[in-house]
Amino acid sequence: MVDRTASDFRSYLELYERAPLLELGRLADAVRWKLHPENVVTYIIDRNINYTNVCVADCKFCAFYRRPKHPDGYLLSYEEIGRKIDELKSIGGVQILMQGGHNPYIPFEWYLDLLRYIKRHHPIHIHGFSPSEVDFFAGRFGMTIEAVIKELMAAGLDSIPGGGGEILVQSVRDQVARKKAGADRWLEVMEVAHHLGLRTSVTMMYGLGETLADRIEHLFRVREVQQRTSGFTAFICWPLQPENSELAHLPKTDAVTYLKTQAIARIVLEGVPNIQASWVTMGMKVGQVALRFGANDFGSLMMEENVVSAAGTTNRTTLHEMQRLIADAGYTPKRRRQDYTILEDAA
């Protein structure tokens, strides 16, 4: 039964708007300890593989994509992707996060053959194809969402990332990502995936000119799907990185806004088990502080990242440094898989 009342919405919005930073942090931290009473912060070693940067979605916030025929456009070969996976596995990586642009020149069989190739020659957990990509495939190849996901699963897809969520309010998406899957469609892809047995993450990129009420609406919509499916494993939020994009005129939000946003997400989304700190966009120190504002996971070592770095944000770390940052914040670091099970033979 979905719990949605006007007074419920107003109470969360007022908390987000008016509560002092440390009070929000205290409330979020209490939810974190209720869900995760062990003194552990998890992380994963994976690699973002962006198989193509050619895209026709024309999202105003994206500095990564290139239009078709642009001289900087690319499509990685299977062999290049295989080499990237082997490099990742050599340092203990257990997953690839594979996403790309909406490239109209790639046939559907290419994606299926890629998944089969990876599973045959470079076996690893494939966390791939955001809901926006799944929606693009469905439209481009005249298929239903269910049919697309079933084909991808049969070829080797293991889980779906929460990319392309931005703000799940249609009026906001119409302003910044009009050609991409709408809010209802994005959530529909996730719900179908959950019913087919795939677990997914879910995200929110804020700072697009939306209101605080829009952000709460986003969280409520995620909560409603989770109440029906229990399919979201983790939530991650981060601010717009506007540099080099069409939204370069918008100001970057600050660390206080980030911490308050993550905290209210932890409070609203009690049914989503894990919250991931976004040190990739906010930096290591804020990432550590985020562990006291509801986060129980430090995200990925991220051997490779291309989308955020295209906007000029290039935070990097090493395995030793990540473990030290978690320990210095007062927690025991534990390496995990995509489903948040712990790798017992690893720190």
C-alpha positions as CSV (number, residue, x, y, z in Angstrom):
1,M,0.0,0.0,0.0
2,V,1.5,3.3,-1.1
3,D,1.7,5.9,1.6
4,R,1.1,9.4,0.1
5,T,-0.7,12.2,1.7
6,A,-0.5,15.9,1.3
7,S,0.4,16.4,5.0
8,D,3.1,13.7,4.7
9,F,4.6,15.5,1.7
10,R,4.5,18.9,3.5
11,S,6.1,17.5,6.6
12,Y,9.1,16.2,4.7
13,L,9.4,19.4,2.6
14,E,9.3,21.6,5.7
15,L,12.0,19.4,7.3
16,Y,14.2,19.7,4.3
17,E,13.6,23.5,4.1
18,R,13.8,24.4,7.7
19,A,15.7,21.9,9.8
20,P,19.2,22.9,10.8
21,L,21.9,20.9,9.0
22,L,23.1,19.0,12.0
23,E,19.5,18.1,13.0
24,L,18.9,16.6,9.5
25,G,22.2,14.8,9.8
26,R,21.2,13.4,13.2
27,L,17.9,12.1,11.9
28,A,19.4,10.6,8.8
29,D,22.2,8.9,10.9
30,A,19.6,7.4,13.1
31,V,17.9,5.7,10.1
32,R,21.3,4.5,8.9
33,W,22.1,2.8,12.2
34,K,18.6,1.3,12.4
35,L,19.1,-0.3,9.0
36,H,22.8,-1.0,9.4
37,P,23.7,-1.5,13.1
38,E,27.1,-2.9,12.3
39,N,29.9,-0.3,12.3
40,V,30.8,-1.0,8.6
41,V,31.0,1.1,5.5
42,T,31.1,-0.7,2.2
43,Y,32.7,0.0,-1.1
44,I,33.1,-1.7,-4.5
45,I,35.8,-1.9,-7.1
46,D,34.4,-1.4,-10.5
47,R,34.9,0.5,-13.7
48,N,32.6,2.8,-15.7
49,I,32.7,1.7,-19.4
50,N,31.0,4.2,-21.7
51,Y,30.8,2.1,-24.9
52,T,29.8,5.1,-27.0
53,N,29.5,8.9,-26.6
54,V,27.3,9.4,-29.7
55,C,23.9,10.5,-28.5
56,V,20.8,12.1,-29.9
57,A,19.2,12.9,-26.6
58,D,20.8,16.4,-26.4
59,C,20.5,16.7,-22.6
60,K,21.5,20.3,-21.7
61,F,23.5,19.2,-18.6
62,C,25.7,16.7,-20.4
63,A,29.3,17.6,-21.4
64,F,30.1,14.0,-22.4
65,Y,28.0,13.3,-25.5
66,R,28.7,14.0,-29.1
67,R,26.2,14.3,-31.9
68,P,26.3,11.7,-34.7
69,K,29.0,12.4,-37.3
70,H,31.0,14.5,-34.8
71,P,34.7,13.8,-35.2
72,D,35.1,13.0,-31.5
73,G,32.3,10.5,-31.5
74,Y,33.3,6.9,-30.8
75,L,32.1,3.3,-30.4
76,L,34.3,0.9,-28.5
77,S,35.1,-2.5,-30.0
78,Y,34.3,-5.7,-28.0
79,E,38.1,-6.2,-27.7
80,E,38.6,-2.7,-26.2
81,I,35.9,-3.4,-23.7
82,G,37.4,-6.8,-22.9
83,R,40.8,-5.2,-22.3
84,K,39.2,-2.7,-19.9
85,I,37.5,-5.6,-18.0
86,D,40.8,-7.5,-17.7
87,E,42.6,-4.4,-16.3
88,L,39.8,-4.0,-13.8
89,K,39.9,-7.7,-12.7
90,S,43.6,-7.5,-12.3
91,I,43.1,-5.1,-9.3
92,G,40.2,-7.1,-7.8
93,G,37.3,-5.5,-9.6
94,V,34.0,-7.4,-9.5
95,Q,31.7,-5.3,-11.7
96,I,31.5,-3.1,-14.7
97,L,29.0,-0.2,-14.9
98,M,28.3,0.0,-18.6
99,Q,26.4,2.9,-20.1
100,G,26.5,4.9,-23.3
101,G,24.7,7.5,-25.4
102,H,21.6,7.0,-27.4
103,N,23.4,6.0,-30.6
104,P,21.0,5.5,-33.5
105,Y,23.5,3.6,-35.6
106,I,24.0,0.6,-33.3
107,P,21.7,-2.4,-34.0
108,F,20.1,-4.2,-31.1
109,E,22.0,-7.4,-31.8
110,W,25.3,-5.5,-31.2
111,Y,24.3,-5.0,-27.5
112,L,23.3,-8.7,-27.2
113,D,26.4,-9.9,-28.8
114,L,28.5,-7.6,-26.5
115,L,26.9,-9.1,-23.4
116,R,27.5,-12.6,-24.7
117,Y,31.1,-11.8,-25.6
118,I,31.8,-10.4,-22.1
119,K,30.2,-13.4,-20.3
120,R,32.1,-15.9,-22.6
121,H,35.6,-14.2,-22.6
122,H,35.7,-11.8,-19.7
123,P,33.1,-13.0,-17.2
124,I,32.1,-10.3,-14.7
125,H,28.9,-8.8,-13.2
126,I,27.4,-6.4,-15.8
127,H,25.6,-3.5,-14.2
128,G,24.5,-1.9,-17.4
129,F,22.0,0.1,-19.6
130,S,20.2,2.8,-17.7
131,P,16.4,3.1,-17.9
132,S,16.8,5.9,-20.5
133,E,18.9,3.5,-22.7
134,V,16.3,0.7,-22.3
135,D,13.6,3.2,-23.3
136,F,15.7,4.3,-26.3
137,F,16.1,0.6,-27.3
138,A,12.4,0.0,-27.1
139,G,11.5,2.9,-29.3
140,R,14.4,2.4,-31.7
141,F,13.8,-1.3,-32.3
142,G,10.0,-1.4,-31.9
143,M,9.9,-3.5,-28.8
144,T,8.2,-3.4,-25.4
145,I,10.3,-2.5,-22.3
146,E,9.7,-6.0,-21.0
147,A,10.9,-7.6,-24.2
148,V,14.1,-5.4,-24.3
149,I,15.0,-6.3,-20.7
150,K,14.3,-10.0,-21.2
151,E,16.6,-10.1,-24.2
152,L,19.3,-8.3,-22.3
153,M,19.0,-10.6,-19.3
154,A,19.1,-13.7,-21.5
155,A,22.4,-12.3,-23.1
156,G,24.0,-11.7,-19.7
157,L,22.8,-8.4,-18.1
158,D,22.9,-8.8,-14.3
159,S,21.5,-5.5,-13.0
160,I,20.5,-2.0,-14.1
161,P,22.1,1.3,-12.9
162,G,20.0,4.3,-11.9
163,G,21.5,6.7,-14.5
164,G,19.3,9.3,-16.2
165,G,17.1,9.8,-13.2
166,E,17.9,13.5,-12.8
167,I,14.7,14.9,-11.3
168,L,11.7,12.7,-11.7
169,V,9.3,15.6,-12.3
170,Q,8.2,16.0,-15.9
171,S,8.2,19.8,-16.0
172,V,11.9,19.7,-15.0
173,R,12.8,17.0,-17.5
174,D,11.0,19.0,-20.3
175,Q,13.4,21.8,-19.6
176,V,16.7,19.9,-19.6
177,A,16.2,16.5,-21.2
178,R,13.1,16.7,-23.4
179,K,14.1,13.9,-25.8
180,K,15.0,11.4,-23.0
181,A,12.6,9.0,-21.2
182,G,10.1,10.9,-19.2
183,A,9.6,10.6,-15.4
184,D,6.8,8.0,-15.7
185,R,8.6,6.0,-18.4
186,W,11.9,6.0,-16.4
187,L,10.1,4.6,-13.3
188,E,8.2,2.1,-15.5
189,V,11.4,0.7,-16.8
190,M,12.6,0.2,-13.2
191,E,9.4,-1.4,-12.1
192,V,9.4,-3.8,-15.0
193,A,13.0,-4.7,-14.3
194,H,12.2,-5.4,-10.7
195,H,9.3,-7.7,-11.6
196,L,11.6,-9.6,-14.0
197,G,14.1,-10.2,-11.1
198,L,16.7,-7.5,-11.8
199,R,17.8,-5.4,-8.9
200,T,18.7,-1.7,-9.7
201,S,20.1,1.4,-8.1
202,V,18.3,4.7,-8.2
203,T,19.8,8.2,-8.5
204,M,18.9,11.9,-8.3
205,M,20.9,14.7,-9.9
206,Y,19.8,18.0,-8.6
207,G,20.6,21.6,-9.2
208,L,18.8,21.8,-12.6
209,G,16.7,24.7,-11.6
210,E,14.1,22.6,-9.8
211,T,12.4,23.5,-6.6
212,L,12.9,21.8,-3.2
213,A,9.4,20.4,-3.6
214,D,10.5,18.8,-6.9
215,R,13.3,17.0,-5.1
216,I,10.8,15.7,-2.5
217,E,8.5,14.6,-5.3
218,H,11.4,12.7,-6.8
219,L,12.0,10.9,-3.5
220,F,8.3,10.1,-3.0
221,R,8.1,8.6,-6.5
222,V,11.1,6.4,-5.8
223,R,9.6,5.4,-2.5
224,E,6.3,4.4,-4.1
225,V,8.0,2.1,-6.5
226,Q,10.1,0.6,-3.7
227,Q,7.0,-0.1,-1.7
228,R,5.6,-2.1,-4.6
229,T,8.7,-4.0,-5.7
230,S,11.6,-3.7,-3.1
231,G,13.9,-3.7,-6.2
232,F,16.1,-0.7,-5.5
233,T,19.3,-1.7,-3.7
234,A,20.8,1.8,-3.3
235,F,20.2,5.5,-3.7
236,I,22.8,8.0,-4.8
237,C,22.4,11.8,-5.2
238,W,24.8,14.4,-6.5
239,P,24.7,18.0,-7.8
240,L,24.8,19.1,-11.4
241,Q,28.3,19.6,-12.7
242,P,27.5,22.4,-15.1
243,E,30.9,23.1,-16.6
244,N,31.2,22.6,-20.4
245,S,27.5,22.0,-20.7
246,E,24.6,24.1,-21.9
247,L,23.8,24.8,-18.2
248,A,27.2,26.3,-17.5
249,H,25.4,29.5,-16.4
250,L,23.9,27.7,-13.4
251,P,25.8,27.9,-10.1
252,K,27.1,24.7,-8.5
253,T,25.4,23.9,-5.3
254,D,27.5,23.7,-2.1
255,A,28.4,20.9,0.3
256,V,25.7,21.9,2.8
257,T,23.0,21.5,0.1
258,Y,24.5,18.1,-0.8
259,L,24.5,16.9,2.8
260,K,21.0,18.1,3.5
261,T,19.8,16.5,0.3
262,Q,21.4,13.2,1.0
263,A,20.0,13.3,4.6
264,I,16.4,14.0,3.6
265,A,16.7,11.1,1.1
266,R,17.9,8.7,3.8
267,I,14.9,9.8,5.9
268,V,12.3,9.6,3.2
269,L,13.6,6.4,1.6
270,E,13.8,4.2,4.6
271,G,12.7,1.3,2.4
272,V,15.8,1.6,0.2
273,P,18.5,-0.2,2.1
274,N,21.7,1.6,1.1
275,I,22.7,5.2,0.6
276,Q,26.0,5.9,-1.3
277,A,28.2,8.9,-0.6
278,S,29.1,10.8,-3.8
279,W,32.8,11.6,-3.2
280,V,33.2,11.6,-7.0
281,T,31.4,14.9,-7.3
282,M,31.9,16.3,-3.8
283,G,35.5,15.3,-3.0
284,M,36.9,13.0,-0.3
285,K,36.3,15.2,2.8
286,V,32.7,15.8,2.1
287,G,32.4,12.1,1.2
288,Q,33.6,11.3,4.7
289,V,31.1,13.7,6.3
290,A,28.3,12.2,4.3
291,L,28.9,9.0,6.3
292,R,27.3,10.9,9.2
293,F,24.4,12.1,7.1
294,G,22.8,8.8,6.2
295,A,25.3,7.1,3.9
296,N,26.5,3.6,4.7
297,D,28.4,3.0,1.5
298,F,31.4,4.9,0.0
299,G,30.6,3.9,-3.6
300,S,33.2,2.8,-6.1
301,L,36.9,2.9,-6.3
302,M,36.0,3.7,-9.9
303,M,39.0,2.7,-12.0
304,E,37.5,4.8,-14.9
305,E,35.0,7.6,-15.1
306,N,34.2,9.7,-18.1
307,V,30.9,11.6,-17.8
308,V,31.5,13.7,-14.6
309,S,35.1,14.3,-15.6
310,A,33.9,15.7,-19.0
311,A,32.4,18.5,-16.9
312,G,35.7,19.2,-15.2
313,T,35.2,17.3,-11.9
314,T,38.1,14.8,-11.5
315,N,38.2,13.4,-8.0
316,R,40.3,10.2,-7.9
317,T,41.5,7.9,-5.1
318,T,43.4,4.6,-4.6
319,L,42.2,1.5,-2.8
320,H,44.4,2.2,0.2
321,E,43.3,5.8,0.4
322,M,39.6,4.7,0.2
323,Q,40.1,2.2,3.1
324,R,41.9,4.9,5.1
325,L,39.2,7.5,4.6
326,I,36.5,5.1,5.8
327,A,38.6,4.0,8.8
328,D,39.5,7.6,9.7
329,A,35.8,8.4,9.7
330,G,35.3,5.7,12.4
331,Y,34.1,2.7,10.4
332,T,35.4,-0.7,9.3
333,P,35.8,-0.8,5.5
334,K,34.3,-3.8,3.7
335,R,34.5,-4.6,0.0
336,R,31.2,-5.6,-1.5
337,R,29.4,-6.9,-4.6
338,Q,26.7,-5.0,-6.5
339,D,24.0,-6.6,-4.3
340,Y,25.8,-5.4,-1.2
341,T,26.9,-8.9,-0.1
342,I,30.3,-8.7,1.5
343,L,33.4,-10.2,-0.1
344,E,34.7,-11.9,3.1
345,D,38.2,-12.5,1.7
346,A,38.7,-8.8,1.1
347,A,39.0,-5.8,3.3
